[in-house]
């Protein structure tokens, strides 16, 4: 059971790192667009940037929790099938 947890957390770390890279690229592209087209309305407001950053952070957390959640649910199902003595 310990090995399963190690695998799940390493998968979670890898997924979070990948999602962080994707979010960083999206935020950089958004900032790049706002620098070169200041007349474009809606994307460069502080509220829009804050919402984009919040969405990116939640995406990272969701990607990181998915492998751990899958292992926990699989273990719960497996243990629910065993009979107590």
Backbone bond lengths (Angstrom), bond angles and torsions (degrees), N, CA, C in turn:
res aa  C-N    CA-C-N  psi(-1)  N-CA   C-N-CA  omega(-1)  CA-C   N-CA-C  phi
1 X - - - 1.444 - - 1.524 111.62 -
2 X 1.310 117.28 -30.70 1.459 120.43 179.20 1.524 110.35 -66.93
3 X 1.315 116.52 -40.01 1.470 120.63 179.85 1.529 110.33 -63.07
4 X 1.333 117.42 -38.64 1.472 120.71 177.44 1.525 111.05 -59.96
5 X 1.327 115.83 -40.45 1.466 119.73 179.85 1.523 110.63 -67.58
6 X 1.324 116.93 -40.83 1.460 120.05 177.66 1.527 110.82 -60.30
7 X 1.316 116.07 -44.85 1.463 120.78 179.94 1.522 110.44 -64.05
8 X 1.328 116.82 -44.39 1.468 120.49 -179.02 1.525 111.26 -62.40
9 X 1.314 117.19 -43.35 1.460 119.21 -178.95 1.522 112.17 -72.55
10 X 1.321 118.03 -31.72 1.464 118.63 175.54 1.527 110.48 -70.06
11 X 1.329 117.01 -37.00 1.464 119.97 174.88 1.531 110.56 -65.10
12 X 1.331 116.20 -39.13 1.462 120.25 178.95 1.526 110.62 -64.09
13 X 1.328 116.64 -43.04 1.458 120.27 179.52 1.524 110.75 -63.01
14 X 1.315 116.79 -42.97 1.460 121.11 179.45 1.530 111.12 -63.81
15 X 1.320 116.34 -44.21 1.468 120.27 178.92 1.519 111.34 -63.32
16 X 1.333 116.76 -39.86 1.462 119.90 178.82 1.521 111.23 -67.08
17 X 1.318 117.35 -38.21 1.470 120.25 178.26 1.524 110.79 -64.79
18 X 1.332 116.79 -42.96 1.471 120.14 178.17 1.517 111.04 -63.46
19 X 1.323 117.05 -43.76 1.462 120.67 -179.02 1.522 110.84 -67.75
20 X 1.322 117.54 -33.64 1.461 120.99 176.48 1.526 110.39 -63.44
21 X 1.319 116.81 -41.82 1.465 120.46 178.16 1.524 110.99 -63.57
22 X 1.324 116.55 -41.94 1.472 120.49 178.61 1.527 110.46 -63.82
23 X 1.334 116.46 -44.20 1.463 120.28 -179.60 1.528 110.96 -65.66
24 X 1.316 116.29 -39.45 1.464 120.16 178.98 1.526 110.56 -62.92
25 X 1.315 117.20 -42.04 1.460 120.47 178.57 1.524 111.18 -64.51
26 X 1.330 116.43 -40.16 1.468 119.69 179.54 1.527 111.30 -66.29
27 X 1.333 116.57 -42.17 1.463 119.26 178.93 1.528 110.95 -67.32
28 X 1.324 117.21 -38.97 1.465 120.31 178.05 1.527 110.63 -64.57
29 X 1.311 117.20 -41.33 1.468 120.31 178.15 1.517 111.07 -63.89
30 X 1.322 116.44 -39.11 1.458 120.44 178.42 1.532 110.96 -64.43
31 X 1.328 115.89 -43.49 1.469 119.05 178.44 1.525 110.81 -66.31
32 X 1.323 117.10 -39.08 1.464 121.98 178.67 1.526 110.39 -60.91
33 X 1.342 116.20 -44.84 1.471 119.91 178.37 1.524 111.06 -63.27
34 X 1.336 117.52 -39.98 1.462 119.44 -177.29 1.530 111.83 -69.69
35 X 1.334 117.70 -29.17 1.460 120.16 177.16 1.520 112.04 -70.52
36 X 1.316 117.02 -37.64 1.457 120.15 -174.21 1.523 114.18 -96.69
37 X 1.291 117.00 -6.19 1.463 119.19 174.92 1.525 109.11 -141.55
38 X 1.333 117.10 72.66 1.470 119.69 -177.81 1.520 113.28 -66.47
39 X 1.322 117.49 -17.58 1.466 119.30 179.94 1.527 111.67 -79.69
40 X 1.348 117.35 -12.51 1.461 120.49 179.23 1.518 109.01 -70.57
41 X 1.303 116.96 115.83 1.461 121.34 -173.50 1.531 111.35 -87.13
42 X 1.309 115.46 148.33 1.456 121.50 171.28 1.518 115.18 99.73
43 X 1.316 118.90 -34.34 1.464 118.35 -173.74 1.520 113.25 -91.41
44 X 1.341 117.90 -20.11 1.455 119.21 -174.96 1.525 112.99 -102.06
45 X 1.315 118.75 6.22 1.457 119.92 179.34 1.526 109.88 -72.32
46 X 1.315 117.17 150.96 1.468 119.91 179.49 1.526 113.32 -59.72
47 X 1.306 116.71 -33.70 1.471 120.08 178.97 1.525 110.36 -67.68
48 X 1.325 116.90 -42.08 1.471 120.65 179.57 1.523 110.73 -64.85
49 X 1.324 116.98 -39.58 1.469 120.66 178.87 1.520 110.05 -66.81
50 X 1.338 117.00 -42.24 1.465 120.64 178.77 1.525 111.27 -63.10
51 X 1.326 116.85 -40.69 1.464 120.13 177.97 1.524 111.46 -66.38
52 X 1.323 116.56 -38.56 1.457 120.28 178.55 1.531 110.46 -66.27
53 X 1.321 117.47 -40.08 1.459 120.77 178.70 1.528 111.37 -68.05
54 X 1.322 116.72 -39.15 1.461 120.37 177.35 1.521 110.62 -64.50
55 X 1.317 116.40 -43.29 1.457 120.75 178.21 1.529 111.02 -62.12
56 X 1.325 116.30 -40.26 1.467 120.48 178.45 1.524 110.72 -64.35
57 X 1.321 116.94 -43.46 1.470 120.68 179.84 1.530 111.39 -63.64
58 X 1.318 116.40 -41.52 1.468 119.15 178.93 1.520 111.46 -68.03
59 X 1.313 117.18 -34.50 1.458 120.49 175.69 1.516 111.84 -63.54
60 X 1.330 116.17 -39.89 1.468 120.78 178.04 1.520 110.54 -64.68
61 X 1.318 116.92 -45.10 1.472 120.94 179.54 1.525 110.50 -63.57
62 X 1.321 117.03 -44.05 1.472 120.11 -179.78 1.523 111.76 -62.79
63 X 1.332 116.89 -42.39 1.471 119.79 178.52 1.523 110.76 -64.48
64 X 1.321 116.93 -36.17 1.458 120.65 -178.91 1.519 113.43 -73.19
65 X 1.308 116.92 -32.58 1.466 119.90 -177.72 1.519 113.27 -82.71
66 X 1.304 118.00 -19.53 1.465 120.92 -175.50 1.529 113.27 -58.82
67 X 1.347 120.84 -50.12 1.468 118.79 -179.87 1.526 113.08 -64.65
68 X 1.326 116.74 -37.87 1.467 120.08 179.38 1.524 109.95 -66.13
69 X 1.316 116.49 -42.03 1.464 121.00 179.13 1.526 110.93 -63.65
70 X 1.331 116.49 -42.61 1.459 120.07 179.76 1.526 111.46 -61.05
71 X 1.324 117.50 -43.25 1.468 120.99 179.01 1.525 110.88 -66.46
72 X 1.329 117.31 -40.53 1.461 120.67 -179.69 1.527 110.96 -64.76
73 X 1.320 116.89 -42.21 1.463 120.51 179.32 1.525 110.25 -67.06
74 X 1.326 117.20 -41.16 1.464 120.75 178.98 1.529 110.53 -63.35
75 X 1.330 116.88 -41.15 1.462 120.04 178.05 1.525 111.36 -66.46
76 X 1.317 117.27 -40.18 1.463 120.57 179.19 1.517 111.10 -63.55
77 X 1.322 117.27 -41.14 1.468 120.54 178.09 1.526 110.97 -65.98
78 X 1.317 115.77 -42.38 1.460 119.96 -179.54 1.527 110.56 -64.94
79 X 1.322 117.15 -43.25 1.467 120.50 -179.32 1.525 112.17 -72.04
80 X 1.325 117.75 -26.52 1.461 120.12 177.94 1.513 111.67 -69.01
81 X 1.321 117.07 -24.33 1.469 120.93 -179.73 1.522 112.59 -80.42
82 X 1.329 116.97 -21.10 1.468 118.98 -178.07 1.519 109.39 -78.59
83 X 1.317 114.75 143.73 1.456 120.45 -179.58 1.516 108.76 -93.27
84 X 1.302 115.43 142.12 1.457 120.90 177.02 1.523 108.66 -83.09
85 X 1.304 116.77 144.70 1.461 121.40 179.92 1.501 112.19 -93.59
